[in-house]
Amino acid sequence: MNGDPAVPGPLSPQGEDEARRLGQQLANTALDACVHTRFERTRRTAELALAGRDVPLLEEPGLDDVRIGELEGDTLEAYRAWKAANGRKVPFPGGGESLDDAARRYAASFRRALALPYDSVLVVCHELPVRYALNAAAGSAGLDHPFHAIPNATPYLFDAATLTAAAGRIELLAN
């Protein structure tokens, strides 16, 4: 598990291939800017997906992966076990944040992306903010369902009104 953008986390060869395929999927879509997290793997995904295009890259720390404190570098199984035992409201031990705190941070970041002076913005982030936005936009009663397993480098389209509403629902569900 890696919730710290200072810890190197390059894309695997498979991740690089997925980023290039994302670029192929977006090749005929007008993009005015790209927002990415502080994590090396999201910036590299953006670079590969937008190769040959003049699209400014903007860093948005609020979309960083959840800060997992003492679980940094641990296994996915340990993360899931801790989450199952403690729920969304309890911060991860050793300086981590709660999942609800991360959700509110993501909602604020979506609002910042919406406020940018661009018509079309690609957001390259981690699975959790995408999952939360999809579930909130669908009107779900929770942030983790019905969409749960979000594939890497897959575009999900939101217009401004839908993402605004999703940000509001994320905030509501994370309280």
GUFIFI-380410 format. One line per 2 residues: number of its first residue (from 1); for each residue x, y negated, z of N, C-alpha, C. Coordinates in Angstrom, 2 decimals. Each point is the difference from the previous one (the first is absolute). Layout:
residues N
NUM> X:Y:Z:X:Y:Z:X:Y:Z; ...;
END
This chain:
residues 175
1> 0.85:1.18:0.00:-0.85:-1.18:0.00:0.89:-1.24:0.00; -0.43:-1.00:-0.75:0.76:-1.23:-0.10:-0.97:-1.18:0.05;
3> 0.00:-0.71:1.12:-0.81:-1.20:0.14:0.85:-1.25:0.14; 1.28:0.11:-0.30:0.93:-1.12:0.16:0.62:-0.34:-1.36;
5> -0.29:-1.19:-0.53:0.54:-0.34:-1.32:1.52:-0.14:-0.03; 0.66:-0.08:1.16:1.46:-0.09:0.03:0.64:1.37:-0.23;
7> -0.77:1.07:0.15:0.52:1.34:-0.22:-0.08:0.31:-1.49; 1.13:0.32:-0.62:-0.03:0.28:-1.44:-0.97:1.13:-0.33;
9> -0.74:-0.20:-1.07:-0.96:1.00:-0.45:-0.19:-0.11:-1.49; 0.99:0.43:-0.77:-0.10:-0.14:-1.45:-1.06:0.94:-0.58;
11> -0.39:-0.31:-1.22:-0.92:0.88:-0.71:0.73:1.28:-0.41; -0.70:1.09:0.05:0.51:1.26:-0.52:-0.10:-0.05:-1.52;
13> 0.64:0.93:-0.70:-0.20:0.05:-1.45:-1.47:0.13:-0.39; -0.76:0.77:0.78:-1.45:0.10:-0.27:-0.67:-1.35:0.20;
15> 0.38:-0.73:1.05:-0.56:-1.32:0.24:0.32:-0.97:-1.12; 1.21:0.08:-0.53:0.37:-0.85:-1.14:-0.85:0.32:-1.22;
17> -0.22:1.30:-0.25:-0.86:0.40:-1.12:-1.43:-0.51:0.20; -0.51:0.10:1.24:-1.35:-0.49:0.30:-0.09:-1.51:-0.22;
19> 1.03:-0.73:0.38:0.01:-1.46:-0.19:-0.01:-0.35:-1.48; 0.76:0.73:-0.79:0.00:-0.25:-1.45:-1.37:0.32:-0.61;
21> -0.64:1.07:0.46:-1.35:0.31:-0.48:-0.99:-1.09:0.39; 0.17:-0.55:1.20:-0.85:-1.13:0.40:0.19:-1.14:-0.99;
23> 1.23:-0.27:-0.38:0.27:-1.04:-0.98:-0.70:0.27:-1.32; -0.03:1.26:-0.42:-0.71:0.36:-1.24:-1.50:-0.26:0.15;
25> -0.54:0.32:1.16:-1.44:-0.21:0.24:-0.35:-1.49:0.01; 0.95:-0.82:0.43:-0.26:-1.44:0.13:0.50:-0.80:-1.21;
27> 0.57:0.66:-0.97:0.65:-0.68:-1.12:-0.92:-0.97:-0.73; -1.27:0.29:-0.07:-0.95:-0.85:-0.73:-0.87:-0.84:0.93;
29> 0.47:-0.19:1.22:-0.71:-0.81:1.00:0.81:-1.26:0.27; -0.65:-1.13:-0.11:0.67:-1.28:0.30:0.25:-0.07:1.51;
31> 1.24:-0.29:0.36:0.36:-0.16:1.41:0.78:-1.30:0.15; -0.42:-0.82:0.95:0.64:-1.28:0.24:1.08:0.06:1.07;
33> -0.11:0.98:0.92:0.96:0.15:1.09:-0.13:1.40:0.56; 1.01:0.38:0.77:-0.01:1.29:0.69:0.43:-0.23:1.44;
35> -0.80:0.48:0.91:0.30:-0.06:1.43:0.47:1.38:0.42; 1.07:0.06:0.77:0.52:1.27:0.52:0.39:-0.19:1.45;
37> 0.24:1.11:0.69:0.40:-0.05:1.40:1.50:-0.22:0.11; 0.50:-0.01:1.23:1.44:-0.13:0.22:0.74:1.32:-0.19;
39> -0.74:1.08:-0.20:0.62:1.31:-0.15:0.62:0.14:-1.39; 1.20:0.55:-0.03:0.74:0.20:-1.24:-0.84:0.75:-1.04;
41> -0.75:1.01:0.45:-0.72:0.84:-0.96:-1.15:-0.74:-0.68; -0.62:-0.98:0.66:-1.08:-0.74:-0.68:0.58:-1.01:-0.98;
43> 1.10:-0.63:0.39:0.63:-0.94:-0.95:0.49:0.74:-1.24; 0.63:1.14:0.20:0.50:0.77:-1.15:-1.16:0.49:-0.86;
45> -1.09:0.41:0.60:-1.18:0.40:-0.76:-0.46:-1.16:-0.88; -0.07:-1.18:0.59:-0.43:-1.19:-0.76:0.97:-0.28:-1.15;
47> 1.29:0.07:0.27:0.99:-0.27:-1.05:-0.13:0.98:-1.16; -0.16:1.26:0.30:-0.12:1.01:-1.06:-1.33:-0.13:-0.75;
49> -1.07:-0.24:0.73:-1.31:-0.12:-0.64:-0.09:-1.24:-0.89; 0.73:-1.03:0.35:-0.09:-1.26:-0.74:1.22:-0.25:-0.88;
51> 0.81:1.01:-0.22:1.21:-0.14:-0.80:-0.32:-0.62:-1.35; 0.77:-1.04:-0.35:-0.20:-0.68:-1.28:-1.08:-1.06:0.01;
53> -0.66:-0.20:1.12:-1.05:-1.02:0.11:0.49:-1.13:0.88; -0.42:-1.21:-0.32:0.37:-1.18:0.78:-1.08:-0.26:1.05;
55> 0.05:0.79:1.07:-0.97:-0.10:1.08:0.77:-0.26:1.29; -0.27:-1.11:0.68:0.72:-0.27:1.25:-0.34:1.02:1.07;
57> 1.02:0.40:0.77:-0.17:0.93:1.12:0.00:-0.80:1.29; -1.04:0.20:0.81:-0.18:-0.73:1.25:-0.04:0.98:1.16;
59> 0.82:-0.22:1.01:0.03:0.88:1.17:-1.09:-0.39:0.99; -0.75:1.00:0.49:-1.07:-0.23:0.98:0.22:0.98:1.17;
61> 0.66:-0.47:1.08:0.27:0.87:1.15:-1.26:0.56:0.66; -1.11:-0.71:-0.12:-1.23:0.46:0.64:-0.53:1.30:-0.57;
63> 0.47:0.40:-1.16:-0.42:1.27:-0.59:0.98:1.13:0.29; 1.04:-0.28:0.82:0.94:1.05:0.38:-0.74:1.17:0.63;
65> 0.63:1.16:-0.05:-0.56:1.19:0.61:-0.16:-0.23:1.50; -0.84:0.81:0.63:-0.26:-0.15:1.43:1.30:0.20:0.78;
67> 0.19:-0.84:1.01:1.18:0.10:0.86:-0.25:1.12:1.02; 0.85:1.03:-0.04:-0.26:1.21:0.79:0.93:0.18:1.19;
69> 0.77:-1.03:0.34:0.80:0.02:1.22:0.91:1.22:0.12; -0.14:0.73:1.11:0.86:1.15:0.28:-0.17:1.14:-0.99;
71> -1.05:-0.01:-0.79:-0.20:1.06:-0.98:0.78:-0.25:-1.29; 0.71:-1.13:-0.06:0.84:-0.30:-1.17:0.97:1.14:-0.24;
73> 0.00:0.54:-1.21:0.89:1.09:-0.37:-0.51:1.37:0.39; -1.14:0.08:0.68:-0.57:1.28:0.40:-0.78:0.61:-1.17;
75> -0.61:1.12:0.23:-0.73:0.71:-1.06:-1.42:-0.54:-0.16; -0.57:0.26:-1.16:-1.39:-0.35:-0.26:-0.91:0.74:0.99;
77> 0.33:1.22:0.34:-0.79:0.78:0.95:-0.02:-0.66:1.37; 1.15:-0.52:0.46:0.06:-0.68:1.29:-0.85:-1.27:-0.02;
79> 0.07:-0.74:-1.11:-0.82:-1.21:-0.16:-1.48:0.36:0.07; -0.41:1.00:-0.75:-1.42:0.39:-0.03:-0.47:0.50:1.36;
81> 0.84:0.76:0.69:-0.37:0.50:1.33:-0.17:-1.16:0.98; 0.92:-0.97:-0.04:-0.11:-1.14:0.91:-1.27:-0.78:-0.32;
83> -0.26:-0.22:-1.29:-1.19:-0.75:-0.43:-1.28:0.72:0.44; -0.05:1.31:-0.15:-1.19:0.77:0.40:-0.23:-0.09:1.50;
85> 1.07:-0.01:0.76:-0.12:-0.04:1.46:-0.31:-1.39:0.55; 0.34:-1.06:-0.75:-0.09:-1.35:0.55:-0.97:-0.93:-0.71;
87> -0.41:0.32:-1.20:-0.99:-0.82:-0.71:0.59:-1.25:-0.64; -0.90:-0.84:-0.45:0.36:-1.18:-0.79:0.40:-1.21:0.84;
89> -0.45:-0.06:1.23:0.17:-1.23:0.79:1.29:-0.05:0.82; 0.62:1.14:0.23:1.21:0.07:0.84:1.24:-0.22:-0.87;
91> 0.88:-0.92:0.39:1.23:-0.21:-0.77:0.91:1.23:0.05; 0.72:0.25:-1.08:0.99:1.07:0.00:1.04:-0.33:1.06;
93> 0.54:1.01:0.68:0.92:-0.24:1.13:1.30:-0.66:-0.46; 0.59:-0.75:0.93:1.32:-0.58:-0.25:-0.03:-1.17:-0.95;
95> -1.00:-0.87:0.14:-0.04:-1.22:-0.80:-0.75:0.12:-1.31; -0.72:1.08:-0.20:-0.81:0.13:-1.20:-1.27:-0.82:0.10;
97> -0.79:0.06:-1.04:-1.29:-0.70:-0.01:-1.11:1.03:-0.10; -1.20:-0.39:0.34:-1.14:0.90:-0.17:-0.43:-0.01:-1.46;
99> -0.73:1.02:-0.38:-0.54:0.05:-1.36:-0.99:-1.14:-0.23; -0.75:-0.37:1.04:-0.92:-1.13:-0.16:0.75:-1.31:-0.16;
101> 1.12:-0.16:0.71:0.82:-1.20:-0.19:0.53:-0.05:-1.44; 0.46:1.14:-0.50:0.48:0.05:-1.38:-1.12:-0.33:-0.97;
103> -1.20:0.51:0.27:-1.15:-0.27:-0.89:-0.31:-1.49:-0.06; 0.02:-0.66:1.15:-0.25:-1.45:0.01:1.10:-0.75:-0.76;
105> 1.23:0.47:0.13:1.12:-0.59:-0.73:-0.19:0.17:-1.51; -0.47:1.17:-0.41:-0.26:0.24:-1.42:-1.10:-0.91:-0.52;
107> -1.06:-0.16:0.76:-1.10:-0.87:-0.42:0.50:-1.43:-0.20; 0.82:-0.49:0.93:0.56:-1.35:-0.13:0.89:-0.10:-1.24;
109> 0.74:1.05:-0.30:0.87:0.00:-1.19:-0.82:0.01:-1.28; -1.10:0.74:-0.01:-0.87:-0.02:-1.18:-0.53:-1.42:-0.22;
111> -0.36:-0.66:1.08:-0.49:-1.38:-0.12:1.10:-0.93:-0.55; 1.24:0.20:0.44:1.11:-0.81:-0.52:0.21:0.27:-1.49;
113> -0.11:1.25:-0.40:0.15:0.33:-1.42:-1.12:-0.66:-0.82; -1.20:0.00:0.54:-1.13:-0.64:-0.69:0.18:-1.51:-0.11;
115> 0.72:-0.60:0.93:0.20:-1.45:0.00:1.14:-0.44:-0.92; 0.74:0.95:-0.55:1.09:-0.37:-0.91:-0.56:-0.69:-1.24;
117> 0.77:-0.89:-0.62:-0.50:-0.76:-1.15:0.09:0.79:-1.32; -0.45:1.26:0.04:0.07:0.85:-1.18:-1.37:0.65:-0.22;
119> -0.28:0.33:-1.24:-1.26:0.67:-0.33:0.07:1.51:0.21; 1.16:0.60:-0.27:0.12:1.45:0.05:1.29:0.37:0.71;
121> -0.13:0.68:1.13:1.15:0.34:0.83:0.05:1.51:0.22; 1.15:0.59:-0.28:0.24:1.40:0.32:0.56:0.05:1.41;
123> -0.57:0.86:0.84:0.49:0.19:1.36:0.58:1.41:0.07; 1.30:0.07:0.32:0.67:1.28:0.16:0.29:0.15:1.50;
125> -0.72:0.92:0.61:0.14:0.16:1.45:-0.04:1.49:0.35; -0.29:0.30:1.22:0.02:1.37:0.50:-1.41:0.58:-0.02;
127> -0.09:1.26:0.29:-1.27:0.72:-0.07:-1.06:-0.56:0.95; 0.38:-0.36:1.21:-0.98:-0.41:1.01:-0.80:-1.24:-0.40;
129> 0.62:-1.10:-0.43:-0.82:-1.16:-0.39:-0.91:0.30:-1.20; 0.47:0.85:-0.91:-0.85:0.36:-1.15:-1.20:0.79:0.50;
131> 0.25:0.99:0.85:-1.09:0.82:0.55:-1.02:-0.88:0.72; 0.49:-0.90:0.85:-0.91:-0.86:0.75:-0.83:-0.89:-0.93;
133> 0.63:-0.56:-1.03:-0.73:-0.85:-0.94:-1.05:0.79:-0.76; 0.35:1.19:-0.46:-0.96:0.83:-0.74:-1.20:0.37:0.87;
135> 0.26:0.43:1.23:-1.08:0.42:0.88:-0.87:-1.19:0.42; 0.63:-1.12:0.28:-0.77:-1.20:0.37:-0.85:-0.47:-1.17;
137> 0.58:0.00:-1.20:-0.76:-0.43:-1.18:-1.18:0.93:-0.27; 0.14:1.27:0.36:-1.08:0.97:-0.20:-1.06:-0.10:1.09;
139> 0.22:-0.86:1.00:-0.98:-0.17:1.07:0.05:1.10:1.04; 1.11:0.71:0.08:0.14:1.10:0.94:-0.13:-0.47:1.44;
141> -0.39:0.93:0.86:-0.10:-0.30:1.43:1.35:0.10:0.70; 1.03:0.41:-0.72:1.34:0.12:0.57:1.04:-0.28:-1.07;
143> 1.23:-0.23:0.41:1.06:-0.37:-0.94:0.69:1.20:-0.64; -0.20:1.20:0.54:0.73:1.16:-0.49:-0.80:0.92:-0.93;
145> -1.27:-0.30:-0.21:-0.83:0.88:-0.85:-1.03:-0.84:-0.72; -0.46:0.40:-1.18:0.17:1.30:-0.64:1.33:0.16:-0.73;
147> 0.66:-1.10:-0.34:1.29:0.10:-0.68:1.09:0.19:1.04; 0.79:1.05:-0.15:1.04:0.23:1.00:1.37:0.23:-0.65;
149> 0.11:0.97:-0.86:1.27:0.29:-0.65:0.11:-0.87:-1.25; 0.81:-1.03:0.08:0.16:-0.97:-1.09:1.28:0.34:-0.76;
151> -0.12:0.32:-1.28:1.22:0.34:-0.76:0.89:-1.22:-0.21; 1.30:0.26:-0.09:0.98:-1.06:-0.23:-0.15:-0.61:-1.39;
153> 0.34:-1.28:-0.11:0.09:-0.71:-1.28:-1.25:0.18:-0.86; -1.14:-0.11:0.64:-1.29:0.10:-0.68:-0.70:-1.35:0.12;
155> -0.39:-0.60:-1.11:-0.65:-1.31:0.10:-1.47:0.11:0.43; -0.38:-0.84:0.93:-1.38:-0.17:0.42:-0.34:-1.46:-0.22;
157> -1.08:-0.26:-0.73:-0.33:-1.36:-0.39:-1.04:-0.60:0.94; 0.27:-1.23:0.43:-0.91:-0.76:0.84:-0.14:-1.39:-0.60;
159> -1.22:-0.47:-0.14:-0.15:-1.41:-0.34:0.06:-0.80:1.30; 0.07:-1.31:-0.12:0.19:-0.85:1.19:-1.14:0.16:1.00;
161> -1.23:0.05:-0.47:-1.14:0.12:0.91:0.04:1.32:0.76; 0.34:1.08:-0.68:0.03:1.30:0.65:1.13:0.10:1.01;
163> 1.18:-0.52:-0.34:1.11:0.05:0.95:-0.26:-0.92:1.19; -0.65:-1.13:-0.23:-0.37:-0.88:1.11:-0.95:0.72:0.95;
165> -1.00:0.65:-0.54:-0.95:0.75:0.82:0.70:1.16:0.72; 0.90:0.67:-0.69:0.73:1.11:0.62:0.85:-0.50:1.17;
167> 0.66:-1.13:-0.16:0.81:-0.56:1.09:-0.88:-0.29:1.22; -1.18:-0.55:-0.24:-0.92:-0.26:1.10:-0.46:1.27:0.69;
169> -0.25:1.04:-0.78:-0.46:1.27:0.58:1.14:0.67:0.76; 1.23:-0.09:-0.52:1.14:0.54:0.72:0.10:-0.65:1.38;
171> -0.11:-1.32:0.04:0.05:-0.73:1.27:-1.10:0.46:0.94; -1.20:0.17:-0.53:-1.14:0.45:0.81:0.26:1.40:0.56;
173> 0.47:0.91:-0.84:0.22:1.37:0.44:1.21:0.16:0.92; 0.92:-0.94:-0.05:1.21:0.07:0.83:-0.17:-0.71:1.33;
175> -1.18:-0.42:0.34:-0.25:-0.65:1.30:-0.65:0.92:0.98;
END
